[in-house]
């Protein structure tokens, strides 16, 4: 669950950064959140299979 919490934190950071006009930080945060969600989903699927 820690990975999902980090993804949510990066998503919130990206929204706040975008609202404040920091496009670079927002893009980087969204990219990090996207990869963390993908990793979480892969690990969840593997744990359900095993």
C-alpha positions, 0 to 999 in steps of 0.5 A, a space after each residue: 500500500 505504500 506505493 499507492 500512497 506515494 502515487 497519490 501524494 505525487 498526484 496531489 503534488 502535481 495538481 498543486 504545482 500545476 495550479 501554481 504554474 510550475 509546469 516542470 514540477 507538475 509534469 515530473 510528479 505526474 510521471 512519477 505517479 503514473 509509474 508508481 501506479 503501474 508498479 502497484 498494479 503489476 505487483 497486485 496482479 502478481 500477488 493475486 496470481 500467487 
